[in-house]
Amino acid sequence: MNVPTTRQTPLSTSVHVPPRGWLLDRVALYLGRDADTIDPAVPLAEYGMDSVCALSLCGDLEDEFGLMVEPTLLWDHPTVASLLDFLAVQLAPAGANEER
């Protein structure tokens, strides 16, 4: 019996797809509100996202997706929509950005 040397997870097969549901759920958790009530175009600070929550979310992104992000990520990308755009670029398959 052959055992694969690398294990593919569901994330690795669709890593180029921004994790909208996951991100909204995490943000909702930190804000203490339903994900359905978060408008992706509204700055998270307007919902009450503070620096402690922002740093925690950065840690979650690093843990979940193996990214190294700056602690200023939510100031550079203050909305869910802009975070998703950032993640789409960061999680794109290797070489995908070079084809453009």
Phi, psi and omega in degrees: 000130178269133177252126179299143180275340176238142181254127176265133176256163177305327180295320185289337180277338180228036186295339181281351180271120179300136184279068185302309181298316179298314182296315179298321178296318180294315179298316179300320178301312181291329180272348180069040180216169178288141179300328180294343183266003182261118176276121182300344181266353182269132178303136183297333177299329178292338176271354179103014177294122180253180185294326179295314178295320180298316179293324177296319178296321176301317177297321178297318178297319179296315181293315186287322188242002179068026180269153168251112182243152178286149178296345179269011185308315183285344173276327176284330181228081192281354180240162176300319180299315180289327174296319179296321176298316178300313181295324179300320179289315183293327184263004179296145177303149180305133179088349183295324180286337181284339182286341184282000000 
